[in-house]
Amino acid sequence: MASTSPPTATAPLVEAWAEYHATLEEMRQLIEATPRFQNTSQHRAKAYHTLMEMQAMAYNFVIAPRMTQPRIFRNSGWQTDLFTLGQNGQDLVYGVTFLDGRQTYRLTGSMGDVKVFLLQVLSGVFGEPGVKNVSNYDWANFAVKPDGRFEVIISADPHPGNWIKLDPSLGYQFLHIRRSLTDWHGSVGELDLERISKLPEDYYDADEFDESAIAARIRRATLFVRYLVQDFNINLYNMYFRNAGGRKNVLTLLPGTVTSQVGSPSNNTAMAIFELAKDEALLMELDEVPNGAYWSFQLGDVWSRSLDFANRMSSLNDREIHADDDGKVRVVVARQDPGIANWLDACGRVEGTVVFRNYRSTSAAVPTSRLVKLAELNALLPRATPRVSPEERRRIVEQRRKGQRKIYGE
């Protein structure tokens, strides 16, 4: 009897798989070629962390979503210290969903204690050729009932009332939700998404059974991981540094979509690279309290990953920050706790990033900054600047930890 060869995947599927793995290796080499990887041993472990993280995100964004009954993904989009590439905001409860522009959907829910609710529509998953920010919807412009409940239709065809426009030529369109929750013990509200257009039961069978369909998704995942490394891991740091004229510890303005394809156009952002010795601090000042609907300071690492804001004081928002009696806002970045209420914990990093977010502001405030010695802080700060004891700090951190568990679970 003649022997038969075992079945193999089709050529497009094999080729897509090979290209994906070749790209992973190329991305590793790109990261290792950066001066921050080569010159600072402290940065190398997290560099490899990001190489694993981007693969998990590629699966979550590109391979996993099913188009028959799309869901809003919260815990597998950007969340605490699990998925943070691009430096997710500590108070922004993100949601990601992927919709077919040919279908009609209904989004219902309630506002809870959310102050800013935004939904951004992109023409595809970032990294794909020609993908761009198409539109940005702000719930401040939508009809919301007195009890905080709302209903929004998402479709290509116009609808009366609250409506979000899709592109009927796109079968895989990316929608990105941001909801600001400054009190982590408050209510994030509710969200429910349902497709209301009718379909044959086998309409999306290719997503489950067709080799060319999964090959297309793997190719999209390849572009996605390339984007995450080039634009998030490597280029965001370079952009902050270049925008500050090659200086560290200097914040400069980089509004919303200037920073990346997925940056929010509702956000005026100031960013910097911090570099601190153990006995140094970065003192940042704003002449007045920003007038945005939500604003905050946050630290990240050199690979554009958020530092551990669930368990460390690596972020502060407008609800938590104390203004001094002269009306100015002063925030201190340091590697050890100086006993100042407005302290951002560098989490042991010698170098990292500072991000100042300011949503729905009428002015693009940029904090001034100066590098000082920790021992000089008391002389540089007003006498009435709020201080905290080590025990008070422990209580604050424990409340942060409990708040994050309340939002996301264990």
N, C-alpha and C positions, 0 to 999 in steps of 0.2 A: 504494500500500500504506500502510495506517495505521501511524504510528509507535508504537512501544511504549516505555514507560518502563522503565529498568533496574530490576532487583530492588532492594528496600531491606530493611533490617532491620525486624523487627517493632517496634511502638510501645514495648512494655516494654523492649526492648533499647536503643533510641534514648534513651528517657527515663532509664534507669539510667546510660548513658554521660554524658548531659548533666548529671545530678545529681552524678556523680563529679567532673567537671571544675569545676562551680560550687563544690563543696565545697573543692577544692584552692585555689581563689582566695580563698574565705572564710577558710581556714586561714592563708594567707599574710597576710591583713589582720589576723587575730588576733595572729599573732606580731609583726608590725610595730607593733602598738598597745601592746606591753608596754614599760614603762619601761626594761627592760634592753636592748631593741633600740634605743630612741630615744636613750638617754643614753650608751651605750658603744659606740663604733664597732668595738671589738675583737670584739664579739659578733655582728656582722651577717653576716659570711661564713658562720659555722657555722649561723646561722638558716636560710639558704637550703640549706645542706648537709642539714639535717634534713628540709626539704621534699622533697628528692629521695630521701632515705633512707626516709622513711615510705612512698613509693610502691613502692620495691623490696620493703619488708617486706610491704606489702599484697598484692603479687603472690605472694610466697613463702608467706604464711600462708593466703591466701584463694583465689586463682585457680589456682595451680600444683598443689596436692595432688590426686592421683587416688585415688579411694576403692576401686577394685578391689583393688589391692595396696598398702596404705598403707606409707609409709616413715617412719623417724625421721630428721628433717632436723637436721643439726648445723651445717654451715657456712652455712646460709641462715636460721637462727633468730636467735640472738644470738652474735656472734663477734668477738673482738678489736676492731678499729676499723671493721669493715664495717657491722655491724648492732648498734647500741648504745643505741637509744632506751630509756629507763627505767633506764639505767646498769647494764648487765650486769656481774656480778661477774667479776673477772679470773681467779679460780680455779675458777669454776663452769662446767663443760662442759655446756652446755645441749643438750637435744634437744626437738624439738616434733613432734607427730604429730596427725593428725586422723582419728578413727575413727567408724564407724557403730555406734550403740548397739544395732542389731538383730543385729550379727554377733559372732562369737567369735574372739579372737586369742590367740596364744601369744607371750610375750616371753621370750627366753632370752638368756643372756650370762654374763659374769664380772665380778667386782668390780675386778680389777687393784689399783691403789694408791689407789683412791677411799676417802675417809674417811666422807663423807656422801652417801647416794644417796636422793633424794626424787623422787616422782612426784605431781604435782598434777593433779587432774581439774577442769576447768571446764565449765560447761553450754553453752559456745559460744565463739566468738572474742570477745575483749573489745571493747566498743563496741556490741555487739548489746543490745537492750533486755532487761533482766532477767538478763543473764549474771552468774553468781556462781561463787565457788570452792565446789565440791561436796565434795571430799574431798582429803586429803593422805596419801600412803602413804610410809612410811619403811622402807627395807630393813633397818634395825636390828630391825624387828618381823617380818621375813620369814625363812623357812628358807633359809639359804645354805649350800652344801656346804663342807666344810673347804678344798677347793681354790678357793673363791670363786665357783663356778658356781651358777646359779639358774635357775628356770623359774617364770613367772607367767602365769596365765590372766586375760585381760581380757574381760569379758562382762557382759551384764545378769543372766544366771542364775548363782546361787551355784555355786562349785566348791570342792572340798576343796583344802587346801594354800594356796599363795600366790594370792590372787585380788584383782583390781581391778574394781570395779563400774562398769558403764556404764548410761546411761539409755536404755531401748529406744525412747523417743519421740523421740530426737535422732539425726538422720542425719549430723550433722557436729559431733562433740564434740572439744574441744581437750584434749590431754594434754601436760603440760609437765614435762620431766625436768631435774633439777639433779644433777650429780655433782661433788663437790669434789675437786680434784687440786692439792694445795699444792706438790708437786714437779712442775714442768712437763716434766721429763725422765723422769718415771715413766710407768706404764701406766694409761691411762684405762679399760682393760678392753674388753669386747665387748658389743654389743647387737644382737639380731636380732629383728625383728617379722614375724610371718606370720599371715594370716587362715586359720583352720582350719575355719570354717563353709563349707558348699558353696553356690555361687550359679550361676544361669544365666549363660552367657557375656555376655548382653546386659543384665545387671542394672543396670549403671551407664551405659548408652549415652546417657542424657539428659545426663550430664556432658560428653560429647564433642560431641553433635550438636544439643541442644535450645536454642533461643534463650532461652526463659524460664529455663532452668537457669543459663546464663551471666549473664543479667540479674540473677538472684538473687545470684550470687556478686559481681557488680560492686556491687550495693547493699550487700552485706556488707563489701566493700572500702571503700566510702564511709564506713560507720560506723567501720571500723577506723582509717582515717586521721584521722577526726575525734577519735577517742579518743587516738591517739598525740600529736596536737598539744595537745589540751585537757588531758589528764591527765598526759602525760609531759613534753612540751616546756614547757608553761606552768605547770600546777598543782603539779607536784612541787616546783619552786623556791618557789612561793608557800606551799606547805604547810610546808616547812622553816622559812621566814622567819617565818610566822605562829606556828608552834609554839614558836619561840624568842622570842616576844614582840616581834617586829619588830627583833631584834638579829642581827647577823652575827657570825661566829666563835664561836658558842655551840652546842654539840651538845645535842640533846634526843632523847628516845626516841620512835620511831615504829615499833612492831612490825609485821612482816610484812604482812598483808593490810590494815592501816590505810593503807599507802602507796599501794596500787593493787589492782585486781582480781586481778592476777597475782602479787602479792607472796606470799612463802612464809610460811605460818603457823608454820613451824619456826624462824623467824628473829626474833631481837630486834635491831632496827636503831636506831642513833642517827645523826642526820644534822644537817648544818649548811650554811649558806652561808659560804664563806670570802671575805674581801676583804683583799688584801695589797698594800702598797707594796713596791718593790724591796728596801728595806732592812729589811723586817719579816718575822716568822715567826709561825706559829700553833703554840704548844706545847700538845700534848694529852697528858693523863696518865690512867692507870688505876691505882688503888691496889694492884691485884693482877692477876696473869695470869688472864684469863677462863677459865672452866671449860667452855666450849662445845667440841663436837667439831670445830668449825671456826670460826675468827674472823679478821677482816682489816680493814684500813683501805684506802680507795680514794678517789681524786679524780675528779670529773666536771666538765663545763662547765655553764654556766647553762641549757642546754637539756636537761639530764639525759642527756647522752651521756658515756660513760666517756672519760677522757683516755687517751692512747696508752700503755697499760701494756705493750705488747710491746716498745717501743723506748725507754721512759722509766721512771723510778722513780716512777710515779704510783700504785703500790699496794704493800702489804706484807701478808703473811699470818702466821699463828701460827708457821709454820716459819721464816720469815725474820726476824721481829722479835726483837730482843734485849731481855730484861728487865734492869734495873739491879740492882746488888747489894742494894739495899734492897727488892727484890721488886716495885717499881713498873715500869710500862711507860710509856715516854715516846716520843712520835712528833712529828716536826717537819715542818710544811708550810712550804715557802718557794719563791720563784721562782728562787733560785740555790742551788747545793749548799753547805751549811754544813760538809761533811765529817763529818756525823753518820751513823752506820749506819742509824738509823731515820728516814731522810729521805723525804718524799713531794714529788715534783717537780710544781710547779704548771704546768709546761709553758708558761711565759710568760703564763699567765692572771692578770689582775688580780683576777678574781672567778670563783668556781666552787662546787662542792659537795664536801663530805666525807661519806662513808658508812662507818659502822662496823657490820659484820655480825657476828652472834654466833649460830651455829646450835647447837641442842640444849643450850642453857645453862640451868642451874637458877636463874640470876639475870640480871636485865636490866641489865647494867653500862652506864653512860653515862660516857664520858670527860669530864673537866673540860678546859677550854681557856682560854688567855689569849694575847692579842696582845702580842708582845715585839719588841724590836729584834734583828736578827741579831747585832749586836755584843755583845749581852747573853747570848747562848746559853751560851757557855762558863762563865760565872759561875752560870747557873741550873741547869745540868746537873751531875750527880755527876761527880767526877773520872774515875771508871772507865767512864763511858758510852762504848761502843765507837765509835771513829772509823774512817773509811776514807779512803784517799788517792785522788786523781783516777784513777790507774792502776787501783786496785782497783775503783773505781766503773765504769770502762769494761769491766772483765772481767765484773762482775756484770750489766751491761746486755746485753752480748753473750750471756751465758748465758740471759738472759730471752728474747732474740730467737730463739735457737736452740730453746728450749723451746716457744715458741708455734708455730714452724714445725713442730716435731715433732707437735704436737697437730692442727693445722689444715692443714698444707701451705702452699705459697706462695700 
